[in-house]
Amino acid sequence: MVELDLRLDGDGALKREFESALAVIHLTGPIIVTTLDGGMDTGRASVGLSFALPSGECVFAETSLRLFLLAAKMMAAKFPEQAADI
C-alpha cells in the first residue's frame, strides 16, 4: 500500500523529488480515481489513482480510503471558500 504524503504548502514541496528525478512529466489528465471495495488487507476500502504516461505506460497508486478522505478534509480546511460549494 502506498503511503499518502500530504503537503499542504505545495509551492516548492516537490523540489527535492524533482531535482533527483531522471525526468519530470507534467500530466494534466485524465487522472482516474476509483474506490476498491475490500482493497486493504483488513478488508476496508482503498482508493486507486491511475494515469497514462506519454510512453504508453500506466501508473497506478493505491492508498486507504480513510487516508484519502483525511487528506480531502485537510485540503478543505485549508481552502474553505473553495470547499463550501462542493
Legacy VTK file of the C-alpha trace (Angstrom):
# vtk DataFile Version 3.0
C-alpha trace
ASCII
DATASET POLYDATA
POINTS 86 float
0.000 0.000 0.000
1.310 3.433 -0.906
1.829 5.865 1.956
-0.035 9.143 1.473
2.298 12.113 1.984
0.132 15.233 2.112
1.955 18.542 1.722
-0.465 21.404 2.214
2.105 24.051 1.279
2.620 22.957 -2.302
4.920 25.697 -3.604
8.344 24.086 -3.607
7.065 20.972 -1.823
8.367 18.676 -4.557
11.701 20.415 -5.153
13.794 17.547 -3.749
11.883 14.922 -5.751
12.100 16.962 -8.969
15.835 17.594 -8.555
16.639 13.917 -8.051
14.293 12.598 -10.766
15.608 11.370 -14.109
12.682 13.168 -15.753
9.621 15.119 -14.654
6.467 14.509 -16.667
3.705 17.025 -16.010
0.349 15.451 -16.792
-2.886 17.406 -16.897
-5.131 14.374 -17.018
-7.082 12.368 -17.114
-6.379 11.039 -13.655
-8.651 8.138 -12.815
-9.711 7.870 -9.171
-11.514 4.704 -8.157
-12.652 3.025 -4.967
-11.718 -0.594 -4.413
-14.079 -2.491 -2.121
-12.008 -4.535 0.289
-8.757 -3.307 -1.245
-6.967 -3.246 2.111
-5.603 -6.332 3.856
-8.081 -5.541 6.646
-10.991 -5.715 4.205
-11.600 -1.958 4.287
-11.926 0.056 1.092
-8.966 1.606 -0.683
-8.597 4.276 -3.353
-6.721 3.772 -6.601
-5.272 6.552 -8.729
-4.227 5.796 -12.282
-2.884 7.796 -15.196
-1.225 7.025 -18.501
2.245 8.276 -19.332
3.130 9.570 -22.809
5.338 6.457 -23.205
2.220 4.282 -23.068
2.982 3.020 -19.566
0.369 3.343 -16.845
0.983 4.398 -13.253
-1.276 3.008 -10.522
-1.043 4.092 -6.880
-3.209 2.864 -4.027
-3.898 4.159 -0.528
-6.575 3.597 2.069
-9.918 5.325 1.684
-9.501 6.632 5.238
-6.204 8.378 4.400
-7.628 9.732 1.140
-10.664 11.181 2.958
-8.446 12.635 5.686
-6.360 14.361 3.013
-9.539 15.772 1.433
-10.699 17.100 4.814
-7.338 18.748 5.431
-7.354 20.409 2.000
-10.953 21.580 2.526
-9.932 23.104 5.861
-7.088 24.980 4.166
-9.340 26.279 1.367
-12.820 26.591 2.958
-14.020 29.095 0.363
-13.447 26.552 -2.413
-14.843 23.619 -0.441
-18.035 25.444 0.511
-19.764 24.880 -2.840
-18.987 21.163 -3.157
LINES 1 87
86 0 1 2 3 4 5 6 7 8 9 10 11 12 13 14 15 16 17 18 19 20 21 22 23 24 25 26 27 28 29 30 31 32 33 34 35 36 37 38 39 40 41 42 43 44 45 46 47 48 49 50 51 52 53 54 55 56 57 58 59 60 61 62 63 64 65 66 67 68 69 70 71 72 73 74 75 76 77 78 79 80 81 82 83 84 85
